[in-house]
Amino acid sequence: MIRSILYIAFIAILFPLSIRSQGNSFTYKDSLRGAMRKEREFDVTHYDLHVKINPDKKFIEGYNTISYVGKTDCNELQVDLFENMKILSIKAGSTNLKYRRIFDAIFIDYPIRLDKKDKITIEFEGNPIVAKNAPWDGGFVFSKDQNGDHWIGVACEGTGASLWWPNKDHLSEEPQNMDIYVTAPKGYMAISNGKLIDEQKSGKNNTTYHWHVSYPINNYNVTVYIGKYTHFTEEMKTLSNEKLMLNYYVLQYNLDKAKTHFEQTKKMLESFDNYCGTYPFINDGYSLVEAPYLGMEHQSAIAYGNEFLRGYKGERIPDHLHFDFIILHESGHEYWGNSVSCTDHSEMWIHEGFTTYMESLYVEYMYGKEEGLKYLEYQKPFIKNNAPLLGPKDVNFDGNSSDIYYKGAWILQTLRKSLSNDTLFFKIFKGFYDKHKYGFATTMDFVDYVNLSSGFDYSAFFRQYLKHKPLPKLIYKIGHRDNYTSILYKWDCLESQFTFPVEFELDGKKIRLEPGFDWKNIEFNRNFKNVKPITRGLLINVEEQKM
């Protein structure tokens, strides 16, 4: 995505104004958000966020107390809040702290000390950005329901949570737990992440709702919904016989419709449990919240706006399937994205590719392996091969291609097919999740885990699929003579070490070959009439050449 370059003289002296990578332009502002520096070398342990929302004025005010532990020694620290939001004060205890603002970054004149526990409180107010097209365009949604009542939400993935509340806004930072207090006008319910702890009157005309998150949570998952909601619950038993509470918050006039439509949720969660284990945030419970936008994977408070339709607004899944795509996809993110998180926007394929593959695993769980593969094949035409899946690091990159979804899922499917051992594949899939749940994972973490678990070096495999746009191409030639057949075969790709096994069918008999960067040849003392590679389930191009 091309961004306008901001020519600000004093910043240009201090820092290269623009970084170019993969055809994108990035500014100092992008690096302030996307890069780690000494002023950000502290671990947030807890956020205590208080916000009051005025729907009529589209105005929010409040404060956030940030508790943290220093990881280095530095004379100032950086937090983030969009520059259109006003800072009223920053304090350590009762002491007012000095600060300076550069774009959306706040540099506070307060030292970080190695291993020292500390806290600061930032009081703020303002009219937050209003999303033009949530959830793809970040910001608040101030809307009205069909009765003319306020209906409010916020989605900020990519744009950043600091568009509405002050925090250390980097994907590598998650507090261990969090308290969220939302004050809304009387008669409205305010829903946030985690478990509802308390509901108190606040003056004559407002109500404050206290929510507690008992697990690590990334900043863009922190959210709020305000509306005329009604709440109903269900319980389900996990596969390990634990009790999981399911919470549903919908607009009051949609209650009957929601009770029927949301029945599918249990089987979705059961399928995820089968492949990755117990729902990761079981103590906080699982929640679906009707939202004034399509959907978002807000941890333990998933935004739902698919209008109680099958598929994606009634479309985009095979005709014979009848599940709700938004419930399925956003719930899958509770495992991949919320429990296991990447540390930089350049690796968002870990969130989206793994979650998209979870969609196919749900179909496989419900209808069998063949249907799961057909579901992936239905999505395969959506792959564009228009950009590498790995983007530029340290610049808060938000220009990812939709290939991080569909191509990402097909990379996992191709890995599964190449292993030719479902038991091993699912051991890798769940084992990698278990190793990194409630934490972070990088692409190299996954590559190393696959290599160690499989006993095969897949490094070039992942470099080819993740760092390059074109797909690998299998080129082969078939030679025939009396009582003789030969197959010449190789890969045409950008990684010279790229290799993985491919099956060929010879008159119904299957053999497994390992093409490389150079031609290989295999001969048979028999004239096979029908010789072809078996490429179903693989993300490759194929070209047959004349001998």
Rosetta blueprint (number, residue, H / E / L):
1 M L
2 I L
3 R L
4 S L
5 I L
6 L L
7 Y L
8 I L
9 A H
10 F H
11 I H
12 A H
13 I H
14 L H
15 F L
16 P L
17 L L
18 S E
19 I E
20 R E
21 S E
22 Q L
23 G L
24 N E
25 S E
26 F E
27 T E
28 Y H
29 K H
30 D H
31 S H
32 L H
33 R H
34 G H
35 A L
36 M L
37 R L
38 K H
39 E H
40 R H
41 E L
42 F E
43 D E
44 V E
45 T E
46 H E
47 Y E
48 D E
49 L E
50 H E
51 V E
52 K E
53 I E
54 N E
55 P L
56 D L
57 K L
58 K L
59 F E
60 I E
61 E E
62 G E
63 Y E
64 N E
65 T E
66 I E
67 S E
68 Y E
69 V E
70 G E
71 K L
72 T L
73 D L
74 C E
75 N L
76 E L
77 L E
78 Q E
79 V E
80 D E
81 L L
82 F L
83 E L
84 N L
85 M L
86 K E
87 I E
88 L E
89 S E
90 I E
91 K E
92 A E
93 G L
94 S L
95 T E
96 N E
97 L L
98 K L
99 Y E
100 R E
101 R E
102 I E
103 F L
104 D L
105 A E
106 I E
107 F E
108 I E
109 D L
110 Y L
111 P L
112 I E
113 R L
114 L E
115 D L
116 K L
117 K E
118 D E
119 K E
120 I E
121 T E
122 I E
123 E E
124 F E
125 E E
126 G E
127 N L
128 P L
129 I L
130 V E
131 A L
132 K L
133 N L
134 A L
135 P L
136 W L
137 D L
138 G L
139 G E
140 F E
141 V E
142 F E
143 S E
144 K E
145 D L
146 Q L
147 N L
148 G L
149 D L
150 H E
151 W E
152 I E
153 G E
154 V E
155 A E
156 C L
157 E L
158 G L
159 T L
160 G L
161 A H
162 S H
163 L H
164 W L
165 W L
166 P L
167 N E
168 K L
169 D L
170 H L
171 L L
172 S L
173 E L
174 E L
175 P L
176 Q L
177 N E
178 M E
179 D E
180 I E
181 Y E
182 V E
183 T E
184 A E
185 P E
186 K L
187 G L
188 Y L
189 M E
190 A E
191 I E
192 S L
193 N L
194 G L
195 K E
196 L E
197 I E
198 D E
199 E E
200 Q E
201 K E
202 S E
203 G L
204 K L
205 N L
206 N E
207 T E
208 T E
209 Y E
210 H E
211 W E
212 H E
213 V E
214 S L
215 Y L
216 P L
217 I L
218 N L
219 N H
220 Y H
221 N H
222 V L
223 T L
224 V L
225 Y E
226 I E
227 G E
228 K L
229 Y E
230 T E
231 H E
232 F E
233 T E
234 E E
235 E E
236 M E
237 K E
238 T L
239 L L
240 S L
241 N L
242 E L
243 K E
244 L E
245 M E
246 L E
247 N E
248 Y E
249 Y E
250 V E
251 L E
252 Q H
253 Y H
254 N H
255 L H
256 D H
257 K H
258 A H
259 K H
260 T H
261 H H
262 F H
263 E H
264 Q H
265 T H
266 K H
267 K H
268 M H
269 L H
270 E H
271 S H
272 F H
273 D H
274 N H
275 Y H
276 C H
277 G L
278 T L
279 Y L
280 P L
281 F L
282 I L
283 N L
284 D L
285 G L
286 Y E
287 S E
288 L E
289 V E
290 E E
291 A L
292 P L
293 Y L
294 L L
295 G E
296 M E
297 E L
298 H L
299 Q L
300 S L
301 A L
302 I E
303 A E
304 Y E
305 G L
306 N L
307 E L
308 F L
309 L L
310 R L
311 G E
312 Y E
313 K L
314 G L
315 E E
316 R L
317 I L
318 P L
319 D L
320 H L
321 L L
322 H L
323 F L
324 D E
325 F H
326 I H
327 I H
328 L H
329 H H
330 E H
331 S H
332 G H
333 H L
334 E L
335 Y L
336 W E
337 G L
338 N L
339 S L
340 V E
341 S E
342 C L
343 T L
344 D L
345 H H
346 S H
347 E H
348 M L
349 W H
350 I H
351 H H
352 E H
353 G H
354 F H
355 T H
356 T H
357 Y H
358 M H
359 E H
360 S H
361 L H
362 Y H
363 V H
364 E H
365 Y H
366 M H
367 Y H
368 G L
369 K H
370 E H
371 E H
372 G H
373 L H
374 K H
375 Y H
376 L H
377 E H
378 Y H
379 Q H
380 K H
381 P H
382 F H
383 I L
384 K L
385 N L
386 N L
387 A L
388 P L
389 L L
390 L L
391 G L
392 P L
393 K L
394 D L
395 V L
396 N L
397 F L
398 D L
399 G L
400 N L
401 S L
402 S L
403 D H
404 I H
405 Y H
406 Y H
407 K H
408 G H
409 A H
410 W H
411 I H
412 L H
413 Q H
414 T H
415 L H
416 R H
417 K H
418 S H
419 L H
420 S L
421 N L
422 D H
423 T H
424 L H
425 F H
426 F H
427 K H
428 I H
429 F H
430 K H
431 G H
432 F H
433 Y H
434 D H
435 K H
436 H H
437 K L
438 Y L
439 G E
440 F E
441 A L
442 T L
443 T H
444 M H
445 D H
446 F H
447 V H
448 D H
449 Y H
450 V H
451 N H
452 L H
453 S H
454 S H
455 G L
456 F L
457 D L
458 Y L
459 S H
460 A H
461 F H
462 F H
463 R H
464 Q H
465 Y H
466 L H
467 K H
468 H L
469 K L
470 P L
471 L L
472 P L
473 K E
474 L E
475 I E
476 Y E
477 K E
478 I E
479 G E
480 H E
481 R E
482 D L
483 N L
484 Y E
485 T E
486 S E
487 I E
488 L E
489 Y E
490 K E
491 W E
492 D E
493 C L
494 L L
495 E L
496 S L
497 Q L
498 F L
499 T L
500 F L
501 P L
502 V E
503 E E
504 F E
505 E E
506 L E
507 D L
508 G L
509 K E
510 K E
511 I E
512 R E
513 L E
514 E L
515 P L
516 G L
517 F L
518 D L
519 W L
520 K E
521 N E
522 I E
523 E E
524 F E
525 N L
526 R L
527 N L
528 F L
529 K L
530 N L
531 V E
532 K E
533 P E
534 I E
535 T L
536 R L
537 G L
538 L L
539 L L
540 I L
541 N E
542 V E
543 E E
544 E E
545 Q E
546 K L
547 M L
